[in-house]
Structures are given as structure tokens and as C-alpha cells.
Amino acid sequence: MNEPAVSVRNLTKSFSGRRVVDDLSFDVQKGEVFAMLGHNGTGKSTTIDLILGLKAPERGSAKILGMDAAKNRKQVFERVGVQLQNTRYQLNITVEEACIEYASLYADPANYPKLLERFGLGTLRKSFVSKLSGGERQKLSVVLALIGSPEIVFLDELTTGLDVAARREVWRTLKQLKDRGLTIFLTTHYMEEAEALCDRVCIIKSGKKAAEGTIDEVISASGQKNLEDAYLFFMGEEELL
């Protein structure tokens, strides 16, 4: 079997005595869209930070494309694109300037004008980032994550705070990435988003894995009728149904 794009084994992390990620294990296969589902504060963003080597685990390990990101930072980040919740870029620069700044970090960056055109931002090259709509700014986040021509991209709560129209616009962008065979690891708490985009999902509750599999497998394992009800079941909230 081919080596997974991401391999996580017994990953554990605590903050101030609270276990945020608790003995978590899963694989993400190359070319698939994989989502980690869970409430806010349940450990999704911390898991990504641990995988990327931005935080050190207390126990366990994580590999990206067969490498430990903390020990092989340069090699990993030449092959990985990242959009994190806490990512910030200057608002007083243009879309084009932001792309040029990111492109300067890579030896062989992608053609950013083509990326902007592909995701409907070509006419906004000279616009200031501060003037972009929420959906446009999120699409720019994806473009910036793709400038290094990555093999896998991490997207953390990409559509949180967007209205329905903007969220669906971003989904169209992600489907284009999926069609190109890019491996996508995303976190979300929108079940409709997971159903629209994902090959497999992992539901976590209080840092522990509650369920993992295809959408159909997770629904079947819960005994429920749809992913939203299955999610509530695995989160221990089935009494709300």
C-alpha cells in the first residue's frame, strides 16, 4: 500500500492540565479530501498544529509525506500549503503584492496570475486585501496556500463566519482542487460542507476520535439517517434530535 499523505499515531497534547488532543490516530491517503469534524475548542486546530510541527506533542507522532515536520521543516513546507485560522496577512497591500510576497518564499512558485484567474480573482489583482469580501478573502487564502505548488494543503475552518453564498463559492474552489488530485486536509463544523467535499471524515470529541470513515460508513455506524444526526450521536447530543 502506498505511503499515506498524513499519518498520525497516538497524538496527545494538553494545555493547563486539560487534554486537548487525546491519543489520536488516523491516516489521510494521497489524493483524498479528509475532514476533521468537531465543535469549536475540541482540538481540531491543535491537531493541525501538531501535524505541522508548530506545537510539540506530549506523546505520539505525526508524519507528512513520510516526514516529521518539526525535524524536516524546510523539506515539508516546500511540499505543503497551509491556511490556518490564525494566519494573518497585511490588509494594506494589494492582492498581487500578497501573491508576490508568498511567491518569494519558494524556489519554483506557481504562476500566481493563473491561480488568481482560476479562482475568480484575476480582476482583483490591484485591489487592496482590505477591500475584498469575506468569500474573496478566503479564496485568496487558498491561492496563497497553493503558490508553492503543494502536494497537500491544510485548510483550518476556511468557511467559518461566511454567509451561505460565500461558503458555497469557496466550496466550488475546493472542488476544483479535488478534481486536480490535490490532497486536502480540512477542519470544519459544517456537516453540509463535509458531505459536499469529503471522501472521508474523522469526528473528534474532547480531543478523542469518536468515529472515522466515509460519510456513508459514519452514518451507518451511528444508526442515524444523515451526517448531521450521526455527528450529534457521536458527540453525545442525540437527545437533541
VOGU-3710 file (C-alpha; in Angstrom, 3 decimals, decimal comma):
1> mnepavsvrn> 0,000/0,000/0,000  1,242/3,490/-0,830  2,519/5,679/1,983  -0,229/7,968/3,375  -0,019/11,710/2,795  -0,541/12,172/6,552  -0,009/9,557/9,264  -0,935/10,297/12,887  -0,264/7,846/15,719  -1,359/8,254/19,362
11> ltksfsgrrv> -1,030/12,025/19,212  -1,556/13,633/22,625  -1,378/17,242/23,841  -2,527/19,082/26,975  -2,746/22,748/27,920  -3,000/23,886/31,543  -3,799/20,340/32,625  -6,587/19,886/30,057  -6,168/17,121/27,452  -6,884/18,850/24,136
21> vddlsfdvqk> -5,731/16,057/21,805  -6,135/12,597/23,319  -4,397/9,544/21,801  -5,477/10,435/18,283  -4,587/8,148/15,341  -5,632/8,295/11,669  -4,262/8,342/8,102  -5,002/10,620/5,162  -4,427/8,989/1,789  -2,876/10,815/-1,148
31> gevfamlghn> -5,429/12,476/-3,411  -8,326/12,377/-0,961  -10,273/15,113/0,784  -10,269/14,381/4,516  -12,149/16,411/7,110  -11,798/16,565/10,849  -15,188/17,390/12,360  -15,854/18,705/15,830  -17,182/21,585/17,899  -15,087/24,709/18,409
41> gtgksttidl> -12,413/24,018/21,021  -12,465/20,257/20,549  -8,851/20,024/19,364  -9,068/20,338/15,568  -6,711/23,305/15,170  -4,283/21,936/17,751  -4,152/18,658/15,821  -3,149/20,527/12,659  -0,515/22,475/14,615  0,914/19,194/15,918
51> ilglkaperg> 0,947/17,608/12,458  2,719/20,666/11,032  5,279/20,691/13,842  4,101/24,103/15,085  3,478/22,568/18,522  5,252/19,632/20,154  3,174/16,633/21,275  3,478/15,108/24,732  3,215/11,678/23,157  2,754/10,141/19,750
61> sakilgmdaa> 3,909/11,130/16,296  2,743/12,673/13,031  4,245/12,466/9,568  3,541/14,407/6,402  4,637/12,672/3,201  6,732/10,370/5,377  8,495/13,196/7,227  8,340/14,687/10,717  7,508/18,341/10,054  9,315/19,566/13,170
71> knrkqvferv> 12,552/17,848/12,118  12,271/18,430/8,368  10,630/21,857/8,272  12,127/23,111/5,004  11,529/19,877/3,083  7,944/19,614/4,367  6,898/23,196/3,759  8,235/23,116/0,208  5,578/20,449/-0,458  2,713/21,609/1,791
81> gvqlqntryq> 0,271/24,524/1,588  -1,271/25,894/4,776  -4,201/28,162/5,625  -4,681/28,411/9,397  -7,326/30,227/11,431  -4,643/32,446/12,953  -2,986/33,237/9,615  -2,753/36,987/9,141  -1,519/38,986/6,198  -1,322/42,690/5,660
91> lnitveeaci> -4,573/44,361/4,656  -2,893/47,480/3,252  -1,306/45,640/0,334  -2,860/44,546/-2,942  -3,830/41,019/-3,896  -0,917/40,939/-6,339  1,566/42,157/-3,709  0,400/39,436/-1,311  0,976/36,827/-4,036  4,440/38,196/-4,845
101> eyaslyadpa> 5,356/38,135/-1,154  4,334/34,479/-0,814  5,946/33,502/-4,116  9,270/34,872/-2,880  9,352/32,092/-0,271  9,652/29,332/-2,893  12,355/28,349/-5,360  9,833/27,405/-8,044  6,488/29,057/-7,271  3,305/28,515/-9,247
111> nypkllerfg> 2,100/31,106/-11,734  0,045/33,270/-9,405  -1,796/35,218/-12,160  -3,138/31,891/-13,452  -4,138/30,867/-9,921  -5,982/34,144/-9,428  -7,807/33,655/-12,742  -8,680/30,046/-11,878  -10,367/31,112/-8,649  -12,142/34,188/-9,995
121> lgtlrksfvs> -9,780/36,792/-8,550  -7,998/37,870/-11,733  -9,791/41,212/-11,959  -8,917/41,973/-8,321  -5,112/41,846/-8,673  -4,757/45,574/-7,964  -7,392/45,626/-5,213  -6,344/46,031/-1,603  -6,860/42,952/0,552  -8,860/45,120/2,970
131> klsggerqkl> -11,434/45,762/0,209  -12,132/42,106/-0,538  -15,369/40,438/0,522  -15,247/37,569/3,003  -15,542/34,972/0,242  -12,892/36,699/-1,887  -10,501/36,878/1,038  -10,976/33,185/1,814  -10,347/32,292/-1,831  -7,183/34,393/-1,679
141> svvlaligsp> -6,142/32,309/1,341  -6,426/29,202/-0,822  -4,450/30,842/-3,654  -1,661/31,790/-1,243  -1,627/28,235/0,131  -1,216/26,957/-3,448  1,559/29,266/-4,617  4,212/26,760/-3,589  2,595/24,085/-5,824  1,967/21,821/-2,795
151> eivfldeltt> 1,129/18,137/-2,814  -1,148/18,548/0,204  -2,979/21,579/1,577  -4,269/22,141/5,127  -7,363/24,328/5,468  -8,484/25,147/9,017  -12,124/26,289/9,351  -11,869/28,001/5,974  -15,542/28,971/5,734  -16,286/29,911/9,357
161> gldvaarrev> -18,055/33,262/9,510  -19,023/33,324/5,839  -22,602/33,636/4,643  -24,145/30,774/2,687  -23,399/32,263/-0,736  -19,738/32,933/0,097  -19,371/29,482/1,646  -20,670/27,798/-1,495  -18,326/29,925/-3,588  -15,384/28,621/-1,556
171> wrtlkqlkdr> -16,721/25,061/-1,933  -16,546/25,449/-5,715  -12,896/26,445/-5,305  -12,144/23,380/-3,188  -13,895/21,079/-5,670  -11,556/22,405/-8,358  -8,604/21,446/-6,160  -10,108/17,996/-5,564  -10,564/17,488/-9,308  -6,847/18,218/-9,783
181> gltifltthy> -5,989/15,374/-7,402  -4,618/17,553/-4,616  -4,718/16,031/-1,121  -6,857/18,273/1,097  -6,997/18,137/4,903  -9,671/20,425/6,283  -11,374/21,106/9,568  -14,982/22,210/9,771  -18,079/22,061/11,914  -20,422/22,361/8,929
191> meeaealcdr> -21,869/18,945/8,093  -23,133/20,103/4,683  -19,584/21,156/3,847  -18,220/17,738/4,736  -20,906/15,979/2,689  -20,246/18,194/-0,334  -16,460/17,848/-0,368  -15,089/14,898/1,565  -14,047/11,355/0,773  -13,647/10,541/4,484
201> vciiksgkka> -14,197/12,262/7,816  -12,979/11,896/11,384  -15,251/13,111/14,181  -13,464/14,120/17,362  -14,989/14,844/20,763  -12,882/16,420/23,512  -9,739/15,514/21,605  -10,673/11,822/21,171  -11,677/10,127/17,923  -15,376/9,271/18,062
211> aegtidevis> -15,801/7,972/14,505  -13,915/7,722/11,210  -14,780/6,613/7,688  -16,656/7,616/4,568  -19,821/9,654/5,018  -21,922/6,521/4,470  -19,811/4,478/6,910  -20,114/7,084/9,653  -23,877/7,391/9,152  -24,270/3,598/9,168
221> asgqknleda> -22,191/3,201/12,335  -24,388/5,733/14,127  -27,689/4,186/13,106  -28,889/7,638/12,070  -30,299/8,909/8,766  -27,842/11,647/7,791  -24,435/13,045/8,706  -25,759/15,824/10,917  -27,698/13,369/13,070  -24,716/10,980/13,080
231> ylffmgeeel> -22,482/13,833/14,225  -24,827/14,676/17,101  -24,978/10,986/18,016  -21,206/10,641/18,231  -20,922/13,925/20,110  -23,366/12,571/22,700  -26,098/15,011/21,745  -28,596/12,631/20,187  -31,149/13,703/22,773  -31,361/16,962/20,844
241> l> -32,670/15,211/17,732
//
